[in-house]
Amino acid sequence: MLEPLKPVSRGTRIFLGAAFFVLFFAAWGVATFGGFVDGMFLKDPWYTLRIGWSLFTEFGFIEDVGVTIWRVLGGFVLAAIVAVPLGIAMGAFKFVEAFFEPFVSFARYLPASAFIPLLILWAGVGEAQKLLVIFIGSVFQVILMVAVIVGSTRRDLIEAAYTLGADGAGIVRRVMLPGAAPQIAETLRLVLGWAWTYVIVAELVGSSSGIGHMIMDSQRLLDTGQMIFGIFCIGVIGLVSDFGFKWLNQRMYPWAF
């Protein structure tokens, strides 16, 4: 019987996760091999796998993958460098929050894709434009989420620190940051997933390399197999990075898991 929040074993979790993918590919195979979907609109799994192999072995797709990973990490790291300290300051000090929050709340609703024409005008179609799209799409989300996490520190812990003689800087350093660090790390893990959506949008316009560029070329050729393989590559890389981030967070903050 299903029970809310009842934990499952690691083995069960792996089995259930793998079972979903098996069912997914089985349904995909039935739809394509069974002739229920025209091949022009959806290629079968075997063709997609073969065309993906040829992309890596004949067309140097590994370089496109590397370029896309570099863009994601570059833009995301820049966003984190700006957003985490500012979010901590906003969460800890109400004066800072009052000054920045209206603009941050406004800016986080602006779609990063809407800035692409301006960024092409300002920065051209090179790497700077791609990094800025990811930066704009990530930085405001991280700022607000970190501010909320830090600002929700238990008041009784802060009062106890004041009673023991801590000053404002000491409370931030010794009370707020240690308590908020695991959740901040989880926030960064979640926003990293959003960064992948922004990089593909950036690569769809004015790009000569990257996974998004390959997907656009495949669209012009009406090759749904290549498009699906490119999308799957993004999912696989994202899944690996997500598991890596989660593993690192569990090692750094074992008490929070």
N, C-alpha and C positions, 0 to 999 in steps of 0.2 A: 504494500500500500504506500502511496506517495505521502510523505510527511513534509510540511513546509520547513525549509532550511536544514533538513536532515542531510548530513554529509555522506558522500559516497567514497568508496576506496579509490586509490589511484588506478588500479587495474580496471575497475568498472568505468571510470571516467575515460580512460584511453579506449576501451572497447566501444563505448557508446559514441565517442567522437569519431572513431574509425568507421563505425556502422553507418553513420550518416553519410559519409563520403561514398561508401560502397553503394548505398541506396541511390544517392544522387547520380553517380556514374551509370548505374544500372538503368535508371529512368531515362537518362540521356541516350544510352545505347538503344533502348527500346524505341524511343521516339525517332531516332535517326535511321538505325538499321531496319526498323520495321516499316519505314516509309511513311510515317505519320507526319513528318516535317520535311519540306523540300530542302535538298542539300544546298541550294543557293542561300537559304536563310539560316541554316544551322548545319555545320559539318559534323560528321560522326566523331566519336572519341579517338578512333584509330587514326583517322586522317589528321586530326588536330595534333596528336602525338608525333606523327611522322613529319608534319610540316614544322613543328617546333624543333625537332631534332635537326632538320635541315637548316633552320634559322641559325642555330648555334654552330653547326659544323661547316656551313657553306657561306653564310652571310654575315658572320661576325656579330651576332646578336648579343653576345656576352659583353661587348663594348657598350651597347645601348643600355644594358642592365646596369653596368658599372656607373655610367653617366647619371642615370636616374637615381641610383642609390646615393651618389655623391651630392646631387641636388637636394634630395630629401634631408640628408643629414646636415648639410651646410645651412639650409634655411631654418631647419628645426633648432639647431644649436644656437644660431644667432637669435632666434626668438626666445629660447630659454634663457640665454645670457641677459637679455633685457627684461623679460617678463618675470622671472622668479624673484630677483631682488625687489623690483617694483611692487609685485604682488605681496611680498612679505611686508614691505613698508606700509602698503595700504591696509593690510589686515591688522598690523600692530598699532598704527597711529591714525586716529580718526581724522586728524587735520590733513594728512596726506590723502586719505581716502576721499574726503570731501572735495579736495582739489582735482583728483584724477578720475574718480568714478563716473561722473557724468559723461566725460569724453570716451572713456573706455567702454561704457555701456552702449554708447552711440556707435562707436567704431566696430564693435564685435558683430553688429548686425549687417555690416557692409560686406557683400560677397567679394571674396578675393578675385574672382574671375572678372568682376566689373572694372578692376584696376588694370587689367592687361593692356588695353589700348593706351592708357596713360603711361604705363611702365615701359612699353615699347617706344613711346615717344621720348621718354626721359632717359631710359637706359639702353635702348636698342633691343635687339633680339638675342643678345648673348647670355652668358651665365648670370649676370647681375639681375636681369629681368626675371629669370626663373627663381632665383633665390629670394627675391623680393616678394614674389607672389606667395611663396610658402611662408615667408616671414609675416606678411600681412594677415594671411589666413590663420596663423597659429598664435601670434603674440598676444592679441587682445583676449583670446579665450583663456590662455594660460594665466594672464595677469588677474583676471576676475576670479578664476577658480582657486588660484593660490591665495588671493586675498580672503576669500570666503573660508578656506581651510584654516588659515592662520587666525582670522578673526573669531573663529568658533572655539578657541582655546578655553578651557574651563576657567571660570572666574575665580573659583576657590583656590586653584593652583597659583594664580597670579597674586591673589591677596596673601597667600602663605609665603610667597617669595618676597613680597614687600615686608611682611612681618619679620622675615629673616635678614632684612637689610639690603636686599637687592635693589639696584637702580633700574631705570627704564631699559638701558642697553643690556643689562644682565638678564632681565626678564625675557627679552626677545631671544637672547643667545642661549639661555639655559632652561627656559620653560617653553616658550612658544615654538622655537625651531625643532627641538627634539620631539615634541609631540606631533608637530605637523609634518615632519620630514617623510614618513611613510606614505601619507596621503598625497603629498606633493609629488613624490616619485610615481605614484599611480596615475596622477593627473598627467604627468609628462608621457607616461606610457599610452594613455588614451589619445592624447593630442597628436602623438606621433602617427597614429593611424589616420587622423584627419589630414596630416601633412601629405600623405600619399595621394589623397584625392586632389590636393592642390597642385602637386607636381605634374600630374597627368593633364590637368586643365592647362597648365603653363606650357606643356610640351605639345599640345594640340595646335598651338598658334605660333607661327614663326620659329619653328625648331627644326634642326637638321639631324638631331640625334635623340636617343632616349626611347623608352618603351612607348610613350605617347605618340612619338613621331612614327614609330613602326605601325601602331594601330591605325593612324590616319592613312599611311601608305596602303595598308591592307584594305581599308574602306574604299579607296579609289579603285583597287583591283577587285572589289567585291569578294574578297577571300575571308569569309567568316571564320575559317579555321585559324588563320593567323591572328585575327582579332581576339578570338577566344583564348588562344594560347598566350597572347600578351596580357590579357586580363588575368589569366590564371597565374602567370609569373608574378604579377603584382601581389596577388593574394598569397602565394607561397612565401615570397620575400617578407611581406607584412606579417604573416603568421610566425615565421622564424624570428623576426625582430621582436615580435610581441612576447614570444616565449622567452627569448633572451633577456628582455627587459624585466619580465616577471621573475625570472630566475635570479637576476641581479638584485632586484628589490627584496626578494626573500632572503638572500644572503646578507644584505646590508641591514635589513630591519626584520629579523626573524620573529620578534615579539608581536608584530602586527599581523601575522598570517596564521 
